[in-house]
Amino acid sequence: MKQTRDDVRNVAIIAHVDHGKTTLVDELLKQSGVFRENQEVAERVMDSNDIERERGITILSKNTAVSYKGTKINIIDTPGHADFGGEVERVLKMVNGVILVVDAFEGAMPQTRFVLQKALEMKLAVIVCINKIDRPEARPKEVIDEVLELFIDLDADEEQLDCPFVFASAKQGIASLDLDKPGTDMMPLFDTILDYIPAPEGDPDAGTQILISTIDYNEYVGRIGCGKVENGSIKVNQDVVIVNAHDPEKNKKVKVSKLYEYDGLAKVEVKEASIGSIVAISGIADIHIGDTLCAVDNVEPIPFQKISEPTIAMNFIVNDSPLAGQEGKFVTSRHLKERLFRELNTDVSLRVEETESTDAFKVSGRGELHLSVLIENMRREGYEFAVSKAEVLFHTDENGKKLEPMELCYIDVPEDFSGTIIQALSERKGELKNMSPANGGFVRLEFEIPSRGLIGYRGEFMTSTKGNGIMNTIFNGYAPYKGEIQYRKQGSLIAFETGESVTYGLFNAQERGTLFIGPGERVYSGMIIGENPKTEDIELNVCKTKHLTNTRTSSSDEALRLVPPKIMSLEQALEFIGTDELLEVTPDHLRLRKRILDPTLRKRANIAAQQKK
């Protein structure tokens, strides 16, 4: 018989990227007494990965738990980026309610819509938290209306529409139920969670049932499965059977060797857990997201949404440039293969396939950000490799027609730039669906555009809007192929010989375009050293020094003025490279290069490609 467990609440925090989810969790942890009074606490303590901290984004969902008035509140902080949307869908299976965080200035954004839609479809209770009410340009009253309109748009029922609103400044650690009376602490939000989020239900006397919703990985204990106890209870050393709703052949008897619950930021070993508890289980090597752990005498998998398919792929290739193996610790194909397959332990939206070449692996993911985070992690760990330009994954329908992934793209720009943006996205096969005025002289544009059309566009977008535009995208299914897109209108400046760049050579080269390198850098034949504003590639000698005569000395080189080089970030470099180019990634450098380094072979390959067309 079903029972309710009143001393537990399971809640996920969902929102668009950068609306303050992780900072909010920080305050809930601090004010529930998880940390000692004098304890040094890092900001955004839940973002434990270096890249998460630097970029201010959450990549992996994180579990934590706090106690308030004798009730244990399990809180899950979820990612806001569309590339990590797969994480959000799965995590919602573990909770009975969500806190939807909305920025008091930006209001409802595309990802707000996506995560809220998932929560409403699963009939979860929603608490709306209007965050950042201390921002000078905050407009909370209008944002309330926007959120309610969004609920109506998404067909919320009466009960869901009657959700409580909490007004907070996570940065200041205050929350209030009344917009005109600022709060003094986070207690109103805690009380709302207890009052409004339903307690978990289940049958404590039935056979064990736990759906694994996330996977953690630890070098010492291997794979750790996290999930909520739906029915029954689970004990250490208990025999259970692993089954999967999408894989009827999976049926394996295993033993639970260790069991953990969350307390604050730590995992605490427990001997037993009952309905409603969120647990982590280690000691089962072959455990995957979507698996159900069942009692031996009651084998019944819990239905589970299939993991979103990847939409974009790039090749990870062993570095074969003249500078290969000089900067990285891990450079062989064996190292690369081991590391990529190890990533599959924790990242379920990733696919890694071997190719015809033993030195290249096809890696598919949910978007450019998804793959660039993996590349950045690997280079920090000491790996050296090359990657190709990202390409989308096409499907075919039953009639053999080619289908491609589409995105909904929402853009907020000052009115003056809207014409430029509409023209640029139309050239990339984008279709303008809606155009409406937004606050402060901005316009909101809504496009439907092929995923291909957005590859390499972000850099151009920031330049065309002088850094004032905001662009958000969200996957919108597959549609018939829209035809060829010309990605890059600029050519590359290519180094002609191997050596070290010198001021004299660079001074002559900078007249041809924008340089990516300064003097004293090692270059090799076929390496890309700059961008040509025209479409063709130009080969240049940047290692060229002046002929010395009695009257002309090398010291006069110092008088030559060089324009500072354009230093590219990893994302910009991935966006810049063309289909015949590679990005060489090492712990110390990002170098752009032609796929074929030899100029004669490269010309032959170009002629052959032209003839094919």
C-alpha positions, 0 to 999 in steps of 0.5 A: 500500500502506498504511503507518504514519507513526510520527513523528506522533500525532493526538489530540483532547481531549474532555470535558463543559464545564468539566472542564479540557480547555483548561487541560490543553492549556495545560500540554502546550504549556508543558511541551513547550517551545513557550513560552520559559522567561520568556515571559508566557503567558495562562491558557487560551491556546487560548481566543482569543476574548474571549467564550471567555475571559470565560465560560471555555468553548471555542466553536470547536475549536482545533488546536495541535501539540507535539513530544515525543521526536521525535514531532509530536503534533497536539492538537485542543481541542474544545468541551464545550457541547452547542450546539457538539457539531457541532464535536466530531463533525467534528473526530474525523474527523481523529484516531486517538485521544482523551483523555477528560477527566473531573472527579474530583468531578463524574464522568461528565456528559451531555456526557461520554457524548455525546462518548465515544459518538462516539469509540467509534462511530468506533473511536478509542483512548481515554485517560481523564484523571481531572482536578482530583484536587487538589480537596478533594472529589475522589473519583477511585476512584468516578469510575473506576467511573463511567467504566467503567460508561459504557464498558459502557453504550455497548457498548465492545469489550474493547480499548476497555475496557482503556484507560489511566487517567491522574490529573492536575491540569491547574492544577498541571501534573502527571500520574501513572499511579498514584493513590497516587503524585502526579506531578511533571510532564505526562510520564506523559500524553505517554508514554501518548499515544505508547504508546497512540494509534495512528500515522496510516495511509495510502497515500503512493503513492496519489492525494491525499485530504484531508477538510476537517473545519473551516473557518477564516476570515481577512480577508486570505486568505479561507477556510482549510480544515483536514483530515488527509492521508488518502492520498498527499501534497499540494504547493503549486501542485498541481491538485486536485479538490473533491468532496463525498460528500453533493453528487454534482454538486460537482466543481471543479478548483482550485489549492492556493496556500498550505499550512500545518502547525501548530507550537505555536500558530502556522501554519507555511507548508510546501511539502509534507505527507504522510499523517497530517499535519493541514494548513490550505489557503488560496486555495480560495474555495469550500471547505466542511466535508465536501469532499474534495480529491482528485488529478485522476486519482483522484477519490473523495470520503471519506464524511462525517457530515452536519452536525447540523440547527439546532433553534432560530431567532430573527429578527434585525431592523433596530432601529426604536426611537426611540433607533435609530442613536444607539449602534451603528456598523452599523445598516442592513439591508445591514450586518446581512445582510453580517455574518450571511452572513459568520458562515456562513464559519466556523459550519457549524451556523448557517443564515441566511435572508432573510424577506419583510421586507428588514429581518429575517433568520431565524437558526437555530442549535443552541441559545440559547447558540449564538445568544447568542454570535453576538449578543454578538460582533456587539454588541461589533463595533459592530452595533445590531439587535433580536432576537425570542424564540427559537422551536423549528423543527418538522418533519413526518413522512410522515403530516403529524404535527407533530414537535418537537425533544426534549432529555435534561435532567440535573439535580443539585440538593439534595434539598430542591429536587427537588419544585419542579424536578419540578413546574416541568418537568412544567408544561413538558411534561417527563417524569421518566425517572429519579431517583437519589441523588448525592453530598453530599445531592444528587439526580440527575433525568433528564427528557425534555423538548421543547426549547421547554420549556427556553427561558427556564427557566435563570433560573427554575432558578437562582432555585428552587435558590438557585444550587445546581443544575446543569442539563445538556441534550443533543439527543435527536431529534424526537418528536410535538408535546406541546401548548401550554406557558405560558412566562411567568407574569409580565407586563411593566411598560411605559413610558408616555411617552418621556423620562428616568426620574426617582426620583419616577416610579420610586419609585411604579413599584417598588410594582408589581413589579421594575424593570430600570432606575434613574434618569437612563435614557432610556426610550420609550413601549413599552419594558419597564422591569420585571416585574409579578408578575401576568400582565398588562402594566401601563403606567407613567409613570416620567418623572413629576416632582412638582408643585412648590409653596411647601412641596414642593421637588424636593430632597425627592425625594432622601429616596425610597429606590429598590430597586436595579434588576435588571440582566439579562445577555444570556441572561437578557434573551433568556429573559425576552422574550415572543413579542410582545416584542423585545430591542434590542441595542446596543454600550452597552445591552440594552433590552427592548421591545414589538414594537408600541410604540404602546399603541393598536395594541398593544391592538388586536393583543392583542384580535385574537390572543385572538379567533383562539384 
